[in-house]
Amino acid sequence: MTRTRDDDRRERLSAATWTVLARDGVSGLTLRAVAAEAGCTTGLVLHAFADKRALLLHARELLHSRGTSHADALDDGTRGPADVLRLFLLRSVDAGPGEDDGTDRNEDARVWLGFLAASLSDPVLAERHRQGNHAFLGRCAALIGRALPELGERECEERALALSATVEGLNTLSTADPDRYDRRVRRSAVDGAIRTALAPRP
Amino acid sequence: MTRTRDDDRRERLSAATWTVLARDGVSGLTLRAVAAEAGCTTGLVLHAFADKRALLLHARELLHSRGTSHADALDDGTRGPADVLRLFLLRSVDAGPGEDDGTDRNEDARVWLGFLAASLSDPVLAERHRQGNHAFLGRCAALIGRALPELGERECEERALALSATVEGLNTLSTADPDRYDRRVRRSAVDGAIRTALAPRP
């Protein structure tokens, strides 16, 4: 497939949307701010994204597709389900092994929080959020089920819900307080939650 | 203390701020929307709250003071620390015993999420958030320490961080998906997190 000028432009706008949302939150995300960040006219942004909702959906799509590709790559048959689950969740809170480069890149978490706040008053965004979260829950529940085949489907789902809450809470809290909820804390909390999720049935 | 017209007005504005923030999110929270909700002029809102940040800080203050009074009332010497911790956290996710009235009032969670999203681009709000969260962590850590005196201070703090993440995640996720993260799920996730937090040291 030949790469077109439109592809380049869309990519530049995509990066600009991401930067503005992570930096200024949802109230700072305007077509104008994205245009300024991308160094183009507001008209050009409008050509690619009809409105603010389209920008937000695009950012959410990026988050989702990156997470999905990463998880698929982990689950390539070389690891057991418990290892896949752990690496997947550590990546979801930006605390995977080998990521200790001294900086706390919580951009993903900031984009995520901005999207979720916007979804409070927008049913389309809320629906997109639910789809993404259900995919996340489904993946976790399947991995738990493979690790502990004696659990029923419902129990796996319940445990997945608790994991999802831990990941969500760590990401949300670290946006405002990256020192307290630093990578070490996030890693340790994820490991604790996984121990609970993978404990044999009492 | 005599109740003045100013008190009444402030209370009406306070209720209006809460309603608008919970309903429309942080991008819908304007002096004008609060005035419309309270049935007064924008000038009157401005008389009580200098700007949008003041409205947000006020809403956050309400959340904090209600939580604090409730926790103080629980910890009145009639219950052990584990019971206080459980009731306190269940209340924090709106899933306390006797609250199963069939409705999911996630207004608090929506106000909280709106505040946090706004704090992404406002250091004053972010600082207020951190203060509140540190008070929450301090209270949880102290209760864990009273329940398990053999743990060191640091271990209690670590366990409190994990509890905080669970509570935060459940509240955040329930704003967009109250059916999936319903009261039963929230209660069960809190109970699981407390079991982990109060487990004897391995």
Contacts between the chains, C-beta under 8 A, distances in Angstrom:
chain1	res1	chain2	res2	distance
A	23	B	121	7.3
A	24	B	120	7.6
A	24	B	121	4.9
A	25	B	117	5.8
A	25	B	118	6.8
A	25	B	120	3.8
A	25	B	121	4.4
A	26	B	26	7.2
A	26	B	27	6.2
A	26	B	117	5.9
A	27	B	26	6.2
A	27	B	27	5.3
A	27	B	117	7.9
A	27	B	118	6.9
A	27	B	121	7.1
A	28	B	121	5.7
A	110	B	120	5.6
A	113	B	113	7.9
A	113	B	116	6.6
A	113	B	117	5.7
A	113	B	120	6.6
A	114	B	117	6.1
A	114	B	120	6.6
A	116	B	113	6.6
A	116	B	117	7.6
A	116	B	172	6.5
A	116	B	175	7.3
A	116	B	176	6.1
A	117	B	25	5.8
A	117	B	26	5.9
A	117	B	27	7.9
A	117	B	113	5.7
A	117	B	114	6.1
A	117	B	116	7.5
A	117	B	117	3.2
A	117	B	118	8.0
A	118	B	25	6.7
A	118	B	27	6.9
A	119	B	176	5.2
A	120	B	24	7.6
A	120	B	25	3.8
A	120	B	110	5.7
A	120	B	113	6.6
A	120	B	114	6.7
A	120	B	175	6.1
A	120	B	176	7.4
A	121	B	23	7.3
A	121	B	24	4.9
A	121	B	25	4.3
A	121	B	27	7.1
A	121	B	28	5.7
A	126	B	176	4.8
A	126	B	177	7.7
A	129	B	176	4.7
A	129	B	177	7.2
A	130	B	176	6.4
A	130	B	177	5.0
A	130	B	180	7.2
A	133	B	173	6.8
A	133	B	176	7.8
A	133	B	177	6.4
A	133	B	180	7.5
A	134	B	180	7.4
A	137	B	180	7.8
A	158	B	185	7.3
A	158	B	188	6.4
A	161	B	180	7.5
A	161	B	181	7.0
A	161	B	185	5.4
A	161	B	189	6.3
A	162	B	166	7.3
A	162	B	188	7.7
A	162	B	189	4.4
A	162	B	192	5.4
A	162	B	193	7.3
A	164	B	169	6.9
A	164	B	173	6.6
A	165	B	165	7.7
A	165	B	166	5.3
A	165	B	169	3.4
A	165	B	170	4.7
A	165	B	173	6.2
A	165	B	181	7.6
A	165	B	189	5.4
A	166	B	162	7.3
A	166	B	165	5.4
A	166	B	166	5.8
A	166	B	169	5.9
A	166	B	193	8.0
A	167	B	169	6.8
A	168	B	168	7.3
A	168	B	169	3.5
A	168	B	172	5.4
A	168	B	173	5.4
A	169	B	164	6.9
A	169	B	165	3.4
A	169	B	166	5.9
A	169	B	167	6.8
A	169	B	168	3.5
A	169	B	169	3.2
A	169	B	170	7.5
A	169	B	172	7.0
A	170	B	165	4.7
A	170	B	169	7.5
A	172	B	116	6.5
A	172	B	168	5.4
A	172	B	169	7.0
A	172	B	172	5.3
A	173	B	133	6.7
A	173	B	164	6.6
A	173	B	165	6.2
A	173	B	168	5.4
A	175	B	116	7.3
A	175	B	120	6.1
A	176	B	116	6.2
A	176	B	119	5.2
A	176	B	120	7.5
A	176	B	126	4.8
A	176	B	129	4.7
A	176	B	130	6.4
A	176	B	133	7.8
A	177	B	126	7.7
A	177	B	129	7.2
A	177	B	130	5.0
A	177	B	133	6.4
A	180	B	130	7.2
A	180	B	133	7.6
A	180	B	134	7.4
A	180	B	137	7.9
A	180	B	161	7.5
A	181	B	161	7.0
A	181	B	165	7.6
A	185	B	158	7.3
A	185	B	161	5.4
A	188	B	158	6.4
A	188	B	162	7.7
A	189	B	161	6.3
A	189	B	162	4.4
A	189	B	165	5.4
A	192	B	162	5.4
A	192	B	196	5.9
A	193	B	162	7.3
A	193	B	166	8.0
A	193	B	196	7.9
A	195	B	196	7.6
A	196	B	192	5.9
A	196	B	193	7.9
A	196	B	195	7.6
A	196	B	196	5.3
